[in-house]
Each structure stands twice: as C-alpha cells, then as structure tokens.
Amino acid sequence: MAPEEENGRYKVTVPMTRHFPPEMVHSSNAPFIVLSGLVLALFLCCAPCLAAGYIYLDTGEQPTLVAQSEGDTRYYPGDTFEMTVLLTNRGRDSAMQVAPLLTPGAYDPSTALGVTVRPGAGDAPVTLKSLPIVAGDIGSWDQVPLTLRGTVHQDASPGVYYVPLLVTYRYAYAIPMVGPDFSTFEILYREKEQVLPVTIRVMSEVRPAVISEDALNMVPGTQGYLAVEVKNIGYATGTEVTLRIVPSDNVTFQMVEDSVYFGRFGPGDTAPVRVRIAVREHTAAGSYPASLEGVYRDADGIFRNTPQVPLGIPVSRGAVIDAVTKDLTIGTGEKETISISYINTGDTPAINAQARIIGNQILVPVTDSASLGTIGPHETRTAQFVLSAQSAIAGKRYVLDTEVKYRDGLDALMLSDKMSFGVDIQQPTGLNAITSNPVILIIIAGVLVILIYAGWKLRRRQI
C-alpha cells in the first residue's frame, strides 16, 4: 500500500477486499501461521479507519506570514502618513483530503485562521493612530492589504526604522478520528503569535528654529523692525533659501519687507531674519501670532517648504505723552509766563520732543513752543510759555490745547494727541490791581498832575 500523489496533494487509500484461504491446513509451520493470523487480526481491527481514506498525520507544515510595505515609505518629520502593508502567507499548500465526510481542502495546516494585527511604534519616532486590524483567514500565498496611519515626530532623526506588527492567529495541525468506531473527526489547532517588522525611512530636512527675537520701534501708527535669529536644527543642507515672516492678521500688520535670502543653510547654521512691518494705528500693545516660513532647494534639486515655526510680533505702546498740568490761574495783563509739565506714560522714548500751545483770540501765545529734549518712559519735562491775557475777563475760565511732536526710534516724526488744560482769570490784587485798572491809573495821573501844578504855583509865589 503506497500513497498516490494527486496535483501536489497526498491521498492515502486502503483496499478493503479480504482474501482468505479456501481451507485451513495444519503444518509444521504453526508458529509462522499463528503470527500471520495476529497480523491479519490487527489489520482487520484498523480496517474501519483505513476504509475512510484517512491517515493520522501531522505534516509539520504551518503558515508563514511576512509583512511588506507597499509604495514609497519615505517621510519627513511632522508628516502624517497612510502606509499600505501587504500581509502575505508564504506557507506551502499541503492540504489533504480527509474522507468524503469533509470538504476537499478542509485540512490545510498552512492556512492562518482568524488573523489579528496590532501595530506598534517600537523604537520608530512615530505615533500610530491605527486600531487593531482583523485580517481574517489567510490561505497559502494569499495577500491581505493593511493600512497603517500615523504621524512622524517633529524632532525625528533621519534613518531607517522598523514598525513592529504583532500578529496572532491559529492553524490546524492534525485531524484525528475519535469516538465509537472512529467515526468522528476532531480538528486540532495551535495558537501562534509573532512580530512582523515593516520599515519606514525618515528623511532629513532643513528645520529652522527661532533662538531669539528683538523688536525695534514696533509701535502703532508707524513702521518698525522685527529681527529674528534662526538656527537650522535639521540634518539637511538647503541652498537658495528664502525665509519669511507671515502674520496671522494681515489687517493689523502690513509687511513692508517680509523675507530674506541666503545661498546656503547647513545643519547647525544660524542666520538673521530682519523684516520691516507697518503697524496699524490704535493697535493695542501685546504679542500677535505669526509664523516663520521658508523654501529651499534640497540635495536632489527639489524645492521644499520648511516646517512652519510659530512666533509672536510684539507691539509696544510707544511714547504716550500726557499733560500733567491741568489747571492754571493767571491775572489779566499784557503778558503772563506759564509752566506746563508733560509725562511720557508709554514704553519707548520720545526723542527731541517739542511742545506747543495753541491759543485763541482771548489768550494769545507770545511764545508758543518750547523744547523738552528726550523724554524717557515715565519721565516728566516742564516747558514755559508766554501768554497775553489782555482781553481776558477776570473770573472767567478759558481752555487751551497743547501737543508734542517728537522723533521715534527710526527717526520718524510723530505727533502726540492734543491735550487740554484750563486757564482761570483772576482779579488782580495789590500793585497789579492798581496797574491793571485804567480808572485808577487815570485818577492817579490826575492827582499827579494836580500835585505838580500846585508845586509849580507855590514855587512861583516864593519867587
């Protein structure tokens, strides 16, 4: 009895025809005959199993699963990826027909049953978003595509990394016949767990990082500069590099000069990025979001964008001039010297400040401007002006305006808001009351004339 090979599969059959001698003959070979009878009896006992066409056999075959990534698996730091992985069963198809009671191919130890895949990051600089994947049954040389989703870490170093896939499944390794008269088939399984690696490659890139910021004259209503020191913390060298600053709000800010260019930017190199920005008037002080963006040519001659780097555009209050003096009291007269104090409540100096008062028809400035010099933050300066209050009416209050013009940090001429202060006119007292009252002056003049005339007459009589 020998197995026959049919289409690469093995089928074992046992003929059930029994041949008996026509009669029993006693001879001197009795021991041989007895032994032959025992062998025949053992054969007959095994006949029910063999009649079913079954042979109990553990072939030692089992599934052989391999994982291989498909397509381009090169990614840059910060990339979000969807990677297709083919899960292939390279186990040899050794399916065996197990009697007519089972369907053909029911016993195939190379089939992986109930395959489940649990992706893990391992040592790869990635964060995976894929849940465990149920791949089902995978037969010999079958393929099942899997999709892995994840993100490469922003600070990932270039290199080849392995992403491990924890694969669990079971397979049938034998089907013995059990039960009365060996009439029941029982499938025996083995559980298996293995780790299958798939590779990804993290590419090098130019990655700028802001290491310092400095703002010059970033105040509302004028232009200023934002200077940023940038370092390449990536592992690639870029050529024809352009870096620019892009504000999130293009209404508050207008970029007058928004970018810089340099020919080479290697790993560890630093470079200054200085841009000119116009700030809208009445913008509140604070930090406004923006980003550092760029483009460069890589080693393959391909232009690539740099990762965006967030930064802030600081806006200062600038020089804010206010009049400390709010009220003055003067008397009527031809000229009156007044003093007005000013304070800088802002956070930048007012350079070469010049104060001016704005008169009216009643209070007429004789000297309407005065130099204040440079007024630093929270500093106070006092200026003196000369007013003519000849037409002013005693007891009344008049209002005058004043303003200060100055230079900012970029030597641009700036003008403060107008400030107002009150001037109270009081009745003159003492000598001022006499000299400022025309009636009294006329009386005094008349008395003086009479006295002079009387003196002259007296002197004539004495002569």
C-alpha positions as CSV (number, residue, x, y, z in Angstrom):
1,M,0.0,0.0,0.0
2,A,1.6,3.3,-1.1
3,P,0.3,6.9,-1.2
4,E,-0.6,8.4,-4.6
5,E,0.3,12.0,-5.4
6,E,-2.5,13.9,-7.0
7,N,-2.0,17.6,-8.0
8,G,0.6,18.1,-5.3
9,R,-1.6,16.7,-2.6
10,Y,-1.3,13.3,-0.9
11,K,-4.2,10.8,-0.7
12,V,-3.9,7.6,1.1
13,T,-6.4,4.7,0.4
14,V,-6.5,1.2,1.8
15,P,-8.3,-1.6,-0.1
16,M,-11.0,-3.3,1.9
17,T,-11.1,-6.7,0.0
18,R,-10.2,-9.5,2.2
19,H,-8.6,-12.8,0.8
20,F,-9.0,-16.0,2.9
21,P,-7.5,-19.4,2.1
22,P,-10.2,-22.0,1.0
23,E,-9.3,-24.2,3.9
24,M,-7.2,-24.3,7.0
25,V,-4.2,-26.6,6.7
26,H,-2.1,-27.7,9.7
27,S,1.6,-27.9,9.0
28,S,4.8,-27.8,10.8
29,N,5.0,-24.1,10.3
30,A,2.5,-23.4,13.0
31,P,4.3,-20.5,14.7
32,F,4.5,-18.6,11.4
33,I,0.8,-19.2,10.8
34,V,-0.1,-18.0,14.3
35,L,2.0,-14.8,13.7
36,S,0.3,-14.3,10.4
37,G,-3.1,-14.6,12.0
38,L,-2.2,-12.0,14.6
39,V,-1.1,-9.6,11.9
40,L,-4.3,-10.2,9.9
41,A,-6.4,-9.6,13.1
42,L,-4.6,-6.3,13.7
43,F,-5.2,-5.4,10.1
44,L,-8.9,-6.1,10.4
45,C,-9.2,-4.0,13.6
46,C,-7.8,-1.0,11.8
47,A,-9.9,-1.5,8.7
48,P,-12.7,0.9,9.7
49,C,-10.3,3.9,9.8
50,L,-8.5,3.0,6.6
51,A,-11.7,2.4,4.8
52,A,-12.5,6.1,5.3
53,G,-9.4,7.1,3.4
54,Y,-7.8,8.8,6.5
55,I,-4.3,8.6,7.8
56,Y,-3.4,10.4,11.1
57,L,-0.6,12.7,10.0
58,D,1.0,15.9,11.5
59,T,2.8,17.2,8.5
60,G,4.8,19.8,10.4
61,E,3.6,22.5,8.0
62,Q,2.2,25.8,9.3
63,P,1.5,29.3,8.0
64,T,4.5,31.5,7.1
65,L,3.4,35.2,7.4
66,V,5.5,38.1,6.1
67,A,4.7,41.8,6.1
68,Q,6.0,44.2,3.4
69,S,5.3,47.9,3.0
70,E,4.0,48.9,-0.4
71,G,4.9,52.1,-2.3
72,D,7.0,55.0,-1.1
73,T,7.6,54.9,2.7
74,R,9.9,57.9,2.9
75,Y,8.6,60.5,5.3
76,Y,9.7,63.8,6.7
77,P,9.5,64.9,10.3
78,G,6.0,66.1,11.0
79,D,4.4,64.2,8.1
80,T,1.1,62.5,8.5
81,F,1.1,59.2,6.6
82,E,-1.1,56.3,5.4
83,M,1.1,53.3,4.7
84,T,-0.2,50.2,2.9
85,V,1.3,46.9,4.2
86,L,0.8,43.6,2.4
87,L,0.4,40.6,4.7
88,T,1.4,37.5,2.7
89,N,1.2,33.9,3.7
90,R,4.1,32.0,2.2
91,G,3.2,28.7,3.8
92,R,3.3,25.6,1.4
93,D,-0.1,24.4,0.5
94,S,-0.2,20.9,1.9
95,A,-4.0,20.4,2.1
96,M,-5.1,16.8,2.4
97,Q,-8.4,15.3,1.5
98,V,-9.9,13.7,4.6
99,A,-12.5,11.3,3.5
100,P,-15.7,12.1,1.8
101,L,-17.2,13.4,5.1
102,L,-15.1,16.6,4.9
103,T,-14.9,19.1,2.0
104,P,-11.8,19.0,-0.2
105,G,-9.0,21.1,1.3
106,A,-10.6,21.1,4.8
107,Y,-7.3,20.1,6.3
108,D,-4.7,22.8,5.3
109,P,-2.1,23.4,8.0
110,S,-0.7,26.3,6.0
111,T,-3.8,28.5,6.4
112,A,-3.6,31.2,9.1
113,L,-7.0,31.4,10.8
114,G,-8.5,34.5,12.5
115,V,-5.5,36.7,11.9
116,T,-5.4,39.9,14.1
117,V,-2.8,42.6,13.6
118,R,-1.9,45.1,16.4
119,P,0.5,47.8,15.1
120,G,3.1,49.2,17.5
121,A,5.6,52.1,17.2
122,G,8.5,50.2,18.7
123,D,11.6,52.4,18.5
124,A,10.4,54.3,15.5
125,P,9.8,58.1,16.0
126,V,6.1,57.8,15.0
127,T,2.7,58.0,16.7
128,L,0.3,55.4,15.2
129,K,-3.4,56.0,15.0
130,S,-4.4,52.6,13.7
131,L,-6.5,50.3,15.9
132,P,-6.1,46.5,15.9
133,I,-6.9,45.1,12.5
134,V,-8.9,41.9,11.9
135,A,-7.4,40.4,8.7
136,G,-9.5,37.1,8.8
137,D,-8.2,33.9,7.3
138,I,-5.2,34.0,5.0
139,G,-4.6,30.9,2.9
140,S,-1.4,29.8,1.3
141,W,0.1,32.6,-0.9
142,D,-2.8,34.8,-0.2
143,Q,-2.3,38.6,0.4
144,V,-4.3,40.9,2.6
145,P,-3.6,44.7,2.4
146,L,-3.5,46.6,5.7
147,T,-3.4,50.4,6.2
148,L,-1.3,52.0,8.9
149,R,-2.0,55.6,9.8
150,G,0.3,57.8,11.9
151,T,2.4,60.9,12.3
152,V,6.2,61.2,12.3
153,H,7.6,63.1,15.3
154,Q,8.6,66.7,14.6
155,D,12.1,66.1,16.0
156,A,12.6,62.7,14.4
157,S,16.2,62.0,13.3
158,P,16.8,60.7,9.8
159,G,17.3,57.0,9.3
160,V,15.5,53.6,8.7
161,Y,13.2,52.5,11.4
162,Y,11.1,49.3,12.0
163,V,7.5,49.4,12.9
164,P,6.5,46.1,14.6
165,L,3.2,44.4,13.8
166,L,2.1,41.9,16.5
167,V,0.3,39.2,14.5
168,T,-1.8,36.5,16.3
169,Y,-3.6,33.6,14.6
170,R,-4.2,29.8,14.8
171,Y,-3.9,26.9,12.4
172,A,-5.0,23.3,12.2
173,Y,-2.1,20.8,12.5
174,A,-4.0,17.4,12.6
175,I,-7.4,15.8,12.4
176,P,-7.6,12.6,14.3
177,M,-10.7,10.3,14.2
178,V,-12.3,9.8,17.6
179,G,-15.5,8.4,19.0
180,P,-17.1,4.9,18.6
181,D,-15.8,3.1,15.5
182,F,-13.5,6.1,14.8
183,S,-16.4,7.9,13.0
184,T,-15.9,11.5,14.3
185,F,-13.3,14.0,13.0
186,E,-11.7,16.3,15.6
187,I,-9.6,19.3,14.3
188,L,-6.6,20.1,16.5
189,Y,-5.4,23.8,16.5
190,R,-2.3,25.6,17.6
191,E,-2.2,29.3,18.6
192,K,0.7,31.4,17.3
193,E,1.9,34.9,17.9
194,Q,4.7,36.6,16.1
195,V,6.1,40.1,15.4
196,L,6.5,41.2,11.8
197,P,8.6,44.3,11.1
198,V,7.9,46.8,8.3
199,T,10.3,49.6,7.5
200,I,10.0,53.3,7.1
201,R,12.6,55.9,6.2
202,V,12.7,59.3,7.9
203,M,14.3,61.8,5.6
204,S,16.5,64.7,6.6
205,E,15.3,68.3,6.1
206,V,16.1,71.9,6.8
207,R,14.3,72.7,10.1
208,P,14.5,76.4,11.2
209,A,14.1,77.2,14.9
210,V,13.8,80.7,16.4
211,I,16.5,81.2,19.1
212,S,16.0,85.0,19.7
213,E,13.7,87.8,18.8
214,D,14.2,91.6,19.0
215,A,11.7,94.3,18.1
216,L,12.6,97.9,17.1
217,N,10.0,100.6,17.1
218,M,7.1,98.3,16.8
219,V,4.5,100.9,17.8
220,P,1.1,101.7,16.5
221,G,0.8,104.2,13.6
222,T,4.3,103.7,12.3
223,Q,6.8,101.2,11.0
224,G,9.3,99.1,12.9
225,Y,11.6,96.1,12.5
226,L,11.4,92.5,13.8
227,A,14.7,90.8,14.0
228,V,14.8,87.0,14.5
229,E,17.8,84.8,14.9
230,V,17.2,81.5,13.2
231,K,19.1,78.2,13.6
232,N,18.9,75.1,11.3
233,I,18.2,72.2,13.8
234,G,17.6,69.8,10.9
235,Y,20.0,67.4,9.3
236,A,19.8,68.6,5.7
237,T,21.6,71.4,3.9
238,G,19.5,73.8,1.9
239,T,20.5,76.1,-0.9
240,E,18.7,79.1,-2.4
241,V,17.0,79.5,0.9
242,T,14.2,82.1,1.5
243,L,12.8,82.7,4.9
244,R,9.8,85.0,5.5
245,I,7.6,86.1,8.4
246,V,3.9,85.8,7.8
247,P,1.5,87.5,10.3
248,S,-1.8,85.8,11.1
249,D,-3.5,89.1,10.9
250,N,-2.8,91.0,7.6
251,V,-5.1,93.9,8.6
252,T,-3.2,94.9,11.7
253,F,0.2,94.4,10.0
254,Q,1.4,95.2,6.6
255,M,4.7,93.6,5.6
256,V,7.0,96.3,4.0
257,E,9.9,93.9,3.8
258,D,8.9,90.3,4.6
259,S,11.8,88.0,3.7
260,V,15.5,87.4,3.5
261,Y,17.5,85.2,1.1
262,F,20.8,83.4,1.6
263,G,22.6,80.8,-0.5
264,R,23.3,78.0,2.0
265,F,21.8,76.9,5.3
266,G,23.5,73.8,6.7
267,P,22.9,71.8,9.9
268,G,23.7,74.0,12.9
269,D,24.0,77.2,10.9
270,T,22.4,80.4,12.2
271,A,21.1,83.3,10.2
272,P,19.4,86.7,10.9
273,V,16.0,87.4,9.6
274,R,15.1,91.1,9.8
275,V,11.8,92.3,8.3
276,R,10.1,95.7,8.3
277,I,6.5,95.9,9.4
278,A,3.9,98.7,9.4
279,V,1.6,98.7,12.4
280,R,-1.9,99.9,12.2
281,E,-2.8,103.0,14.3
282,H,-4.5,102.4,17.6
283,T,-3.3,98.8,17.8
284,A,-3.3,97.6,21.4
285,A,0.1,96.6,22.9
286,G,0.7,92.9,23.1
287,S,2.1,90.0,21.1
288,Y,0.4,88.9,17.9
289,P,0.7,85.5,16.3
290,A,2.8,84.9,13.2
291,S,4.8,82.2,11.6
292,L,8.3,81.7,10.1
293,E,8.1,80.0,6.8
294,G,10.6,79.2,4.1
295,V,11.5,77.4,1.0
296,Y,14.8,75.8,0.0
297,R,16.4,73.5,-2.6
298,D,17.4,70.1,-1.3
299,A,20.3,67.8,-2.3
300,D,18.1,66.3,-5.1
301,G,17.5,69.7,-6.6
302,I,13.8,69.8,-5.4
303,F,12.3,72.8,-3.8
304,R,10.8,72.0,-0.4
305,N,9.0,74.0,2.2
306,T,10.3,74.3,5.7
307,P,8.1,73.4,8.6
308,Q,6.2,76.4,9.9
309,V,7.6,77.9,13.2
310,P,5.2,79.9,15.3
311,L,6.4,83.2,16.7
312,G,5.0,86.5,18.0
313,I,5.0,90.0,16.7
314,P,5.4,92.3,19.8
315,V,3.7,95.7,19.7
316,S,4.7,98.3,22.2
317,R,2.6,101.3,23.3
318,G,5.3,103.6,22.1
319,A,5.8,107.1,23.5
320,V,2.5,108.3,25.0
321,I,2.6,112.0,26.1
322,D,0.2,113.4,28.5
323,A,0.0,116.9,30.2
324,V,0.4,116.7,33.9
325,T,-0.7,120.3,34.3
326,K,-4.5,120.5,34.0
327,D,-5.3,123.9,35.5
328,L,-3.6,127.3,35.6
329,T,-4.6,130.6,37.2
330,I,-3.4,133.9,35.8
331,G,-4.3,137.5,36.1
332,T,-5.2,139.9,33.3
333,G,-2.4,141.8,31.8
334,E,-0.2,142.2,28.8
335,K,2.0,139.1,29.3
336,E,1.9,136.1,31.6
337,T,4.5,133.3,31.9
338,I,3.0,129.9,32.4
339,S,4.6,126.5,33.0
340,I,3.2,123.2,31.6
341,S,4.5,119.7,32.6
342,Y,4.4,116.7,30.4
343,I,4.9,113.0,31.2
344,N,5.7,110.0,28.9
345,T,3.4,107.2,30.1
346,G,4.5,104.9,27.2
347,D,7.3,102.3,27.0
348,T,9.6,103.9,24.4
349,P,11.4,107.3,24.5
350,A,10.1,110.4,22.8
351,I,13.3,111.8,21.1
352,N,13.8,115.6,20.6
353,A,10.4,116.4,21.9
354,Q,9.0,119.9,21.2
355,A,5.9,121.2,23.0
356,R,3.5,123.7,21.6
357,I,0.4,125.5,22.9
358,I,-2.5,126.5,20.7
359,G,-4.0,129.9,21.7
360,N,-7.2,131.7,20.9
361,Q,-8.5,135.2,20.4
362,I,-8.6,135.9,24.2
363,L,-5.4,134.1,25.3
364,V,-2.8,134.8,22.7
365,P,0.6,133.0,22.9
366,V,3.6,135.3,22.7
367,T,5.9,132.3,23.0
368,D,4.0,129.2,21.8
369,S,6.7,126.5,21.7
370,A,9.4,125.1,23.9
371,S,11.9,122.3,23.8
372,L,11.5,119.2,26.1
373,G,14.5,117.2,24.9
374,T,14.2,113.4,25.1
375,I,11.5,112.1,27.4
376,G,12.1,108.5,28.5
377,P,9.3,106.2,29.7
378,H,7.7,107.6,32.9
379,E,9.8,110.7,32.8
380,T,8.4,114.3,33.2
381,R,9.6,117.5,31.5
382,T,8.4,121.1,32.0
383,A,8.1,123.8,29.4
384,Q,7.4,127.6,29.8
385,F,5.3,129.7,27.5
386,V,4.3,133.4,27.5
387,L,0.7,134.4,27.2
388,S,-1.1,137.6,26.6
389,A,-4.3,137.9,28.6
390,Q,-5.1,141.5,27.9
391,S,-8.6,140.7,26.5
392,A,-9.4,138.2,29.2
393,I,-12.2,138.9,31.6
394,A,-11.5,138.3,35.3
395,G,-13.4,135.5,36.8
396,K,-13.8,133.5,33.6
397,R,-12.2,130.2,32.6
398,Y,-10.6,129.5,29.3
399,V,-9.4,126.3,27.7
400,L,-6.2,125.9,25.7
401,D,-4.8,123.0,23.7
402,T,-1.3,121.7,23.6
403,E,0.6,119.0,21.7
404,V,4.1,117.5,21.5
405,K,5.9,116.4,18.4
406,Y,8.9,114.1,18.7
407,R,11.1,111.5,16.8
408,D,10.6,107.7,17.2
409,G,13.4,105.1,17.2
410,L,13.6,105.2,13.4
411,D,13.8,109.0,13.4
412,A,10.2,109.3,12.0
413,L,8.4,112.4,13.1
414,M,5.5,111.6,15.5
415,L,2.8,113.9,16.9
416,S,1.0,113.3,20.2
417,D,-2.7,113.6,20.7
418,K,-4.0,117.0,21.6
419,M,-4.2,117.7,25.3
420,S,-6.2,120.4,27.0
421,F,-5.7,122.5,30.2
422,G,-7.8,125.2,31.8
423,V,-6.8,128.8,32.5
424,D,-8.7,130.7,35.2
425,I,-8.5,134.6,35.0
426,Q,-8.5,136.2,38.5
427,Q,-8.9,139.8,39.6
428,P,-5.6,141.4,40.1
429,T,-4.5,142.4,43.7
430,G,-2.0,144.8,45.2
431,L,0.1,146.7,42.8
432,N,-1.2,144.5,39.9
433,A,-4.7,145.6,40.7
434,I,-3.6,149.3,40.6
435,T,-1.6,149.0,37.4
436,S,-4.1,146.9,35.6
437,N,-7.2,149.1,36.4
438,P,-7.3,152.0,33.9
439,V,-9.7,154.1,36.0
440,I,-7.3,154.1,38.9
441,L,-4.5,154.9,36.6
442,I,-6.4,157.9,35.3
443,I,-7.2,159.1,38.9
444,I,-3.5,158.6,39.8
445,A,-2.5,160.5,36.8
446,G,-4.9,163.4,37.6
447,V,-3.7,163.6,41.2
448,L,-0.1,163.7,40.0
449,V,-1.0,166.5,37.6
450,I,-2.7,168.5,40.3
451,L,0.2,168.0,42.7
452,I,2.7,169.0,40.0
453,Y,0.7,172.1,39.2
454,A,0.3,173.1,42.9
455,G,4.0,172.7,43.4
456,W,4.7,174.9,40.5
457,K,2.3,177.6,41.7
458,L,3.8,177.6,45.2
459,R,7.3,178.0,43.8
460,R,6.2,181.0,41.7
461,R,4.9,182.8,44.8
462,Q,8.0,182.3,46.7
463,I,10.0,183.9,43.9
